[in-house]
Amino acid sequence: MNRKCFEEDFRMHVTDKKWTELDTNQHRTHAMRLLDGLEVTAREKRLKVARAILYVAQGTFGECSSEAEVQAWMRYNTFLLLEVGTFNALVELLNMEIDNSAACSSAVRKPAISLADSTDLRVLLNIMYLIVETVHQECEGDKAEWRTMRQTFRADGHAPHFPMKKVLLLLWKTVLCTLGGFEELQSMKAEKRAILGLPPLPEDSIKVIRNMRAASPPASASDLIEQQQKRGRREHKALIKQDNLDAFNERDPYKADDSREEEEENDDDSSLEGETFPLELTCPKGLPWAPKVREKDIEMFLESSRSKFIGYTLGSDTNTVVGLPRPIHESIKTLKQHKYTSIAEVQAQMEEEYLRSPLSGGEEEVEQVPAETLYQGLLPSLPQYMIALLKILLAAAPTSKAKTDSINILADVLPEEMPTTVLQSMKLGVDVNRHKEVIVKAISAVLLLLLKHFKLNHVYQFEYMAQHLVFANCIPLILKFFNQNIMSYITAKNSISVLDYPHCVVHELPELTAESLEAGDNNQFCWRNLFSCINLLRILNKLTKWKHSRTMMLVVFKSAPILKRALKVKQAMMQLYVLKLLKVQTKYLGRQWRKSNMKTMSAIYQKVRHRLNDDWAYGNDLDARPWDFQAEECALRANIERFNARRYDRAHSNPDFLPVDNCLQSVLGQRVDLPEDFQMNYDLWLEREVFSKPISWEELLQ
């Protein structure tokens, strides 16, 4: 359809050449002509022009012979469209479509909403998505003007039938393009630490996780029974050649003392049998992370040592060690060597100073980085945005029932006429499942990116967003998402490889059969679903880190068995974040749980960062005792509200604290915008208000 619309319009102006045979000026001229076509009032003509632009953004695949050629033309055409101002025109057109009350009311009246109700929006969002995604990615062969356009593009500030998937994908890519991904975050974090005078990061977390290896997951009760049955009928195996054993030892950096002991263990947490590499309970060469210590941990250690050996305390003094025995001196020295001060701690201290002394602190200089601009725009309606995203996530979750789908997320996947054959039904089933998976992927990525960028920009911006996610039941929602057969979800084959773009437009389409639909691709994992699961675990980790009240929510909602099942996925990054979530709640789970899950405890020790003096493996810690969790959340909320009121609520700020300009020259030099009618009748006003009224200048000046 897109190709047909383009070729009809193209042949009216160019008869003897193809698009790929034109020069740059001719390309630009035709792109401008298409852009003018978006301004026509007739909806059908406007839609045809939009489809023609979409075909150009897709790489004019009808004139290409290979996938690489399609991608090259797609990149060239996208930058051409951006250069002539297509994106700004699409934003205006999108706003007009959103305000289209007629389409909205007709969609509300329909009993079933289908693809036809969102055609206009889907075409516009498709073009915008392709532009954002293409411009965001940097390639070595990019022209200099393309790089300039990328920088300009990043800095530019310019209802039920809505296609949710495309809206969310565009939102994700826009956030990724304007704020930056994890690589940019890491460099921004290092730069900010240097500005604040903090020591550099002990390691690059992205590189450490990339080098980690997955561990064998602990077995469930059913797996153990199966394992015992296999042992009962175990046959003698052929001997393995010595050179094969040597090759195995060279590949495996972790060597177990005796694998047979591990095989024969019968506890509740033994590893699964049949793994290629026994990765659990072995002796690694070193722990992957450098340990960290907070200032608060050093203070608590010194307080307990002083009260034990001397009988008095010195508050927050971490330097005085008079009267303490020599081993305590060594312990304090070790703790200080690994002391880590986060950017969030410094920001919280600076905020306390601003609130304590608003006059002597001076005016705060807020750098207008993209994250700050975004937060200022989101602030008035951020709670509603969080609730909306979580509602869509709930509707797209595999564990959701039909009655919980309060938001129609299938408007841009259901056809106008329902399928009549088995093959069509199978194809629609794959499309619907893939559609839901893409929505989960987009929402999880948007939430994680916003949390990370807000935390780097200012800790209370992060806390504001996190608290509203918690209030909107994000924690039980994510746990509900993982309370399914997570291995089946990650290995799901909800894609038809022959219909993937650009394969489907370059190669001839084979006849679709039930067997080809069931075959799927050859990937061991569905990387889309694995990406979503890791993102959701990271969000859960960010919401609960150093928050005892939220950690108790994990315990109350019985997250431990749900998270343990997720350990079956043999992917290092996913296992790391599952183990982090298990680590924070082990002290609350009781001795019996720790005793029967020793292999999980060992995996936590091997893979998760150590906090010196953190008594995570036992219940002796002060933090494990009863706590006024409501007071903790209320205190945090009060800090957030004070921060938002001080920095953003200028209209309600105390006038006594506002600066006063006493300089006559600067006051007279200020430019005052006067209305046109006042300027035309200025003489009249002067005569009536100044000349005709007696003024005692002596009294006025005194």
N, C-alpha and C positions, 0 to 999 in steps of 0.2 A: 504493500500500500504506500509506504513512504517513498519507495523507488519510483512508483508510477506517478505520484504527485510531483516529484522533482523533475522527472523526464518530460512530463507534459509542459511544465513551465520553462524548462531549459531549452526545449526544441523551438519554442516561440521566439527565442532571442538568438540562439546559436544552433545552426542547422548542420554544419559540416564538421564539427569537432566534438570530442568527448571532453568531460570535465578534466580528466587527467592530462589532456593535451593542451590546455589553456595556459597562458603565462600568469604571473602573480597579479598584474593589473586587471586582467580579465576576470580572474577569480574574485578580486575585491569588488569589482563593478557588479558582478552577479550577486554576490553576498549582500551588497547594499540594496540591490533591487528586491531581494527576498525580504530584507529587513523592512523595507517600505510596505511590503504586502501585509505585514503584521498589523498595520494601522487601519486596515479596511474595517468597515462596520459589520459587514455580513459574516456571520459566524462560520459558515461552511467554507467560504474563501479563505478566511483567516486560519482555519484548521488545516486546509490544504497546504498553505504556505508554511505553517509550523511543521507539518510532516516532511515537507521538502528540506527544511533546515535540519530536521532530525536525521534525514538520510545523509546530508553532507557531514554532520557530526559523527555519523556512524562509519565514515570513511569511504563513501561512494563505492560500496562493495561490488556493485554490478559491473564495474570496470576493472576489477582487480582479479588476479589469478592465484594469489596465495594469501595465507593469513598474515604473514609479515608485511606484505604490501598493503593490506587493509589497515593494519595498525599504524603504518607509516603515514598513510593518507589521512587517517583519523586524527593523528597528532597535528599534522599540518593544517587540516581544515578547522580543527578546534581553535587553534591560535588565530587563524584568519577570522573566524566568527567573533572571537573575543576582541580582536583589533577593531572591527567595524561597529562594536557596541551592542552586540546581540544580547549579552547577559543582562545589561540594564533594562533593555526593552522587554526581556522575558520576565524580569522581576515586576515591572509595571503591569504586564499582561496577567501575571499570576495573581497580583493583588486584585485586579479587576475580576478575575474568575472566582476568587475567594469571596468577593462581595456580591457575586451573582446570586441574588436571593431567589430568582425564578428557578434556577437549577436546584438550589437547596430545597425549596419547598416541594418541587416535583419529586425529588429523591425521597423526601420524608413520606410522601403519600404512597410510594410504591411498596408493595408487600415484600419484594425481593430485589435487592440492589445488585446490579451486575456491572460488567466491564463498560457497557455503553454509557453509564452515568458519569464516568470519570475520564472519558476519552481526552477531552481538552486538557485537563489537569495532568494526565499521565504523559502526554506528548511534551508539554512544557517542562515538567519535572525531569523527563528523560534527557532533554537537551541540556538543562542546567546541571544535572548530575554528571553527564559526560564532560562538560566544560570544566567543572570543579575537579573531577577525578583526574583528567588529563593534565590540567595546568598544575595541579598539586605535585605530580610526579616529575622529578628532575631526571633528565637523560644527558649522557655525555655529549651527544651530537646536537644539543639545543643551540639555536642561534642566540646571539647577544641580545637582540630585541625581544626574543621570547623570555629570556631571564628577567629583563626589565619589566615586561608585561606581567610576569609571575609576581614580582615584588609589588607592583601597583595593584594587582588584583587582590592580593592578600591584605593590603592596607585600605582598600576602598570600603567606605562605610555605607555606600548606598544600600467543614460541615459533614454529615454522615456519608456523603458520596465521595469524600476525599480518598485518594489512593494512599493509604497509610504507609505501605512499604516504601513507595518512592519518596514520600515526604521524609520519612525517617532516614533513608539512605542519603538523601541530599543533605539533611541536617548533619548527619555523621561526617560526611566528607567535607562539609563547610567548616565544621568545628576543627577537623583535622587539618584543613588547609590554612585556616586563620590562626589557630593557636599553636599547631605543631604536634607531632607524634612523640613517641617515647624517647627517640634519639635526641630530638630537640629539647625535650624536658630535662634529660640528663645533663646536657650542656648548659641549659639555663640554670639548673640547680647548682652546678659547679661555679658558674659565674656569680650567682647570688651569694653563695657562701663566701666567695672571695671579697665581695663588696661589704659584707657584714663582718669581715675579719675573722671568719671561722676557718679551721683547718680543712684541707681538701677531703673529699670522701675517701674512706678506707679502700673501697673497690668499686668497680662498675658493676652494678647488680645485673644489668642485661647480659654482660659477658659471662658472669659467674653462672647464671641460670642456663645459658646456652651450653656451658661445658658440663653441667650436671647430668648424671645418668639416672634413668628411671629405676625404681626399686620394685622387687617382687611384692605384690600386694598381699596382705593377710587374708587368710581363707575364712569363708563363712562356715556355719555348722553343716550345711548340705555338702559343701565342697570337701569337708573333713571326712564325712561318711563315705563319699565317693572315693576319696584318697585311700581310706582303710580297705575298701573293697578291692581296689587295684593292687594294694600291697599283698592282699591275701592270695591273689592269683598271679603274682609276679613270676615271670619266667626268667630263666638264665639268659643273659644278654651276651652277645659276642664280644670278644676282647677288642679294645680300641688300640690302635697302633700308637707307639710312643711319640712319634712325630706329630700326630694329631693332638695329643695332650699338650705338647710343647706349644703348638700354635694357639691352643685355647688359653694357656697361661700368659702368652704374650699379648693376647687381645684383652684379657681381663685385668684391669689395674687393681681390683680388690680380690684378695685371695683368702678363702676360708681355711681354717685349720683342719676341719674334718666335715665334709659335706654330709657324711652318713649320719652324724649326730643330729644335724638339722632335719634330715629326712625322717628320723625316727621320733622326733618330738611330737607330743600329742596334745599340746595345750590349745586353748581356744583361739590362738592368734598365729598358728603356724603358717608358713608360707605355702603357696600353691605348688604342687608337684608338677613336673614337666616343663619347667622354665629352661630356656637355653643357657642363660647365665645366672648363677646363684648370686644375686646382687645384694641380698639382705643379710644383716648380721655378719658382715665381714669387716676386715681391718683396712680402712682407707689410709692413704699416706698422710692426709691432713684434712682438717675441717674446711669446708668451702668458704665460710664467712669469718671475718675478723670479729671478735666479741666487742660488745658495746656496753658502756655504763653511763647512766644519767647522773647529773649533779644530785638529784634527789636520792639516788641509791647510795652515793657516797655519804651524804648527810645522815641517812638512816643508819648506815653501818657505823659511823662515828658516834652517833647518839647512843646506840645500843652498847657499843664498846665502852664509852665513858660511864654510862650508868652501871655497867657490870663491874668495871675495874676501879673506878674513882668514886662513883656515887653522885655525880652532878652532870648537867648537860650545858652546852654552850650555843644552843640554837643552830643557826646555819653556818657556823664557823667550821670550815673544812681544812684549816691549816694547822691549828693548835693540836699537837699530839703529846703534850707534856703528861707524864704519868702513865702512859699506855705502854704495854710491853712491846719488845722488839718485833715479834711476829705480826702484831697489829700494824706497826710502821710499814713493814714489807707489804702487807695486804693493801694498805692505803696507797702505797706507791704504785702497785700493780693496777689498782682501780683507776688511779689518775692517768696512767699510761693509756688506758682504753676508754677514757672519758669521751663521750660524743655529745655535742650540743647541736640539736636540730635547728633548722631555720624557724620552725614553728615555735620553739621555746623562746627564741630571741624576739620574734614578733609579738608573742603574748606579753613578755616583759616590757617591751616598748609601749604596748597599748596600756599597760598598768601605769607607766610613767606619764603618758598623755592624760589619763584620767585623774591621776593624783595631782598633777600640777599643770592645768590647761593653759595658764598664762605664761609661766616660765619656759614651758616646753616649746613655744613658738608654733608657727604654722607648719603642719605636716605636708611634706612634699610627696604627693601621690603620683607615681610614674604611670602615665596613660598607656600601659601595654595592652595588647588585645584582650587578655583575660580580665583586666580591670574594666575596660569598656563594656565587655560582655556582661560582667557581674552587675554593673550599674544599670544596664538595660533589663536584665532578668529580675533584679531585686523586687520590684513591686508585685510581680506575679509568680515568683519562683515556687512557692508552695503548690499553686495550681498546676504548673508545668510538671513538677515531680509526680503529683497524683495522676496526671494524664498519662505520663510515660509508664508508670507502674500499672495502670489499668490496661494499657495496650499489652504490656508484658504478660499480665495475668491472662488476657484473652488468647495470647499466642503460645502460652506454655503448653507442653504436651499433656500435662496432668489435668488441665482445665476441662471441665464439663461444658456442654453446650449452653446450659442455663447461666453460666458465669460470664458469657461473652457479652458484656454490657456495651462494648464498642465493636462495631462491625468492621473487622479487619480483612474481610474477604471481598470487599467491594471491587478491588482491582485484580481479582483472579477468577471469580465466578462468571461463566459466559451467560449470555442472555437466554439461551436455550440449554437446558440440562442435557448431559450426554445420554445417548440412546443405545450405544453398544458397550460391550465389556471393555474393549480397548480404549474407548473414549473415557470411560469411568476410571480406568487405571491411570490414564494420563492426567486426568483432573485430580485424582488422589495424590499423585506425585507432585503436581503443581501446588496444591493446597498445603501439603506438608513442607515443601521447599519454601513456600511463601511465608509460613509461620517461622521457619528456621531463620530466614533472612531478617525478619522483624526482630527476633530475639537478639540476633547478632548486632543489628544496628543500635538497638536500645542499650544493650550492655556496653557497647563501645562508647556511645555518647555519654552515659553516666560515668564510666571510668575516666574518660578524658576530662570531663568537667571537674570531677573530684580531684584529680591529680593537678590540674592547672590552677584551680582555686586554692588548693593547699599550698602550692608554691608561691602564689601571689600574696595571699594572706590567710593565716590559719583560721581566722574567724569567718572568712568567706566559705571555706571548706566546711567548718562546723555548722554553719547556717544551712547549707545544702544537705549535709549528712543528717542533721537533726530532723529536717522535714522528710527525708527518706525514711528514717526510723519511725516517725509519727505516722507515716503512710503505710506502715507494716511491710517495709521492704525486706526485713530479716526473715519473717516467716514465709514471705513469698518466694525468696530465693531457696529456702530450705524445702519448700513444697516443690519447686522446680527440680531439685536434686533427689526428691523422694520418688524416683522412678528407676527403671532399669537403665542406668546411666551408660553402661557398655553398649546396649542396643541403640541408644540415642546417638552416641558418638560414632558408631559404625553404620548408621542408617545410610541408605543409598537413595536419597530422594532427589535424584537428578537424572536427566536423560542426556548423556554426553553428546549424542549426534545432533541435539537441538541447541547446544551451547554456542554462543556467539564468540568469535566469527566463524567457527567451524561450519555452522549451518548455512551460511551465505556463500562460502567459497567452494565447498564440496557438495556433490549431489546427495540429496537426502535419500537414505535407504527406506524401504517400506517398514513402517513401525509395526512390530508384532508384540504380543504379550511377553515372549521370551526376551526380546531386546529391551523392553521396559524394565523387566525384573533384573536383568544383568547389571545395569548401572555401570559405574567406572571400576577401575582396578585398584583404587586407593584403599589402604587398610583402614584409614580413618576418614570420616567426613570432617575436613579441616574447619569448615564453617561452624559446625557444632562444637568442636573442641575449643575453638576460639571463644565461642559464647560462654562455655562452661568456665574457662579460665578467667574471663572477664567478670563473671558473676561471683566467682570465689574471691577475686581481688576486691570487688566492691564490698563483699561481706567482711573481708579482712580489714578494709579501711574503716568501715562503720564501727567495728568492735575493738579496734586497737586502743589499748590503754583506757578502755571504758568498761568498768566493772559491771555497771547496770546492763549494758548491752551484751556483755559476755554471759551474764546470768540468763539473758533471753535465749542464748544458744543452748544453755543447760536445760532451761524450762521446756523448750520446744524439742528436747531429745534429739539434738543434732548429731551427737557422736556416732550412733549407728548409721545414720544417713551419710555422714562424711566418710566413715570407714568404707562404705560400699564404693564411694567415689575413688578410693585408693586402688581399685582394681584396674583403673585406666593407667596403662604403663606409659605415662608421659611425664617427664621430670618436672616441668613447670607446674602442671596441674597438681601433681602429688605434693610439691612444696607448699602450695597455698592451702591444700587440705590439711597438711601436717601443722601449719601455722595456726589454723583455726582449732585443731585438736589440742595444740599445746596450751593455748590461753585458757582452756577450760578443764585441763587435767586435774588441777588442784581442787576443783569443785565436784569431780565425778566420783570421788571415794577411793579407798584403798583397794577394794575388790576389783574395780574396773582397771586400775593401773596394774594390778597383779596379773590379771588375765589378758592384758594387752601389752605384754612386755616387748613384743617385736615392733609394735607401733611406737612405743616409747623409744626404742632404740633407733628407729627411723627418724624420729623427731630430733634425737641427739645428733645423728649424723648429718642431717640436711638443713635444719633450721638454725638461724643465728642464735648464739648464746648471749644472754644478758648476765654478766657476772653478778652474783648475789641474788639472782632470780630463782626462787625456790619453786619452780614450776612443776616439778615432779612429785611434790608432796603437798599436804594440806596445812603445813605449819605457818604459811605466810599470813601476814596481817591482812592482806587483801582478800584472803579466802574466808575471813570471818564475816558475820552479819554486817551489812552496810546499808546506810540510808540512801538507796539508789535514786529515789525521787529527788532528794536534796541535791545530789550530784548533777542530775539533768537540769534542775531548776537553776543552779548556780551557773552552769554552762550557758543556759538560755539567757540569763541576765547579762552575762559578759557579751554575748553576741548582739543583744539588743542595744547595749551601750555603745558597742563598736559601730553598728549601723547608724545609730542616732548621731554619734559624733562626726562620722565621716560623710554621711550621705543625706542626713535630714537637715539641710541648711535652712529650710523655711521655718522650722520650729526651734532653731538654736537660740540660746540666750543672748539678747541684744547687748547685754553688759560685756560679753566676751568678744564682741565683734570689733575689729580695728576701726578707729576713727581717724579720718583725714583732716588735719588741722591746717594744712598748707593752702593758703589762698590761691597761689599760682596754679597748683595742681587741680584745685576745685574749678577755677575759671577755665582751665585748659581742657576739662572733660567735654567730650562731644555729646550733645543732647539731641536726639532725633525728635524733631517737631513735626506734627501733622501738616499736610499741605494747606488745609483751610486756615490754620493758624498763621502760617507764613504769609498767605495772601492778605489777611486782615491784621497784620502785625501793627500797623500804624494806629488802627482803631483801638487795639488792646493797650498800646502804650499811652494813648491819650486818656483812656478811661481809667486805667489802673495805676498809672504813674503820675502823669502831668496834672490831672484834675484833682488829685488827692494831696492835701497838705501833709508834708513829712517833716518832722523835727529831726534833722540829721544829727544835731548835737546829742539829743537823748538816745538816738539809735546807736551811735558810735560808742557812747558810754556804756 
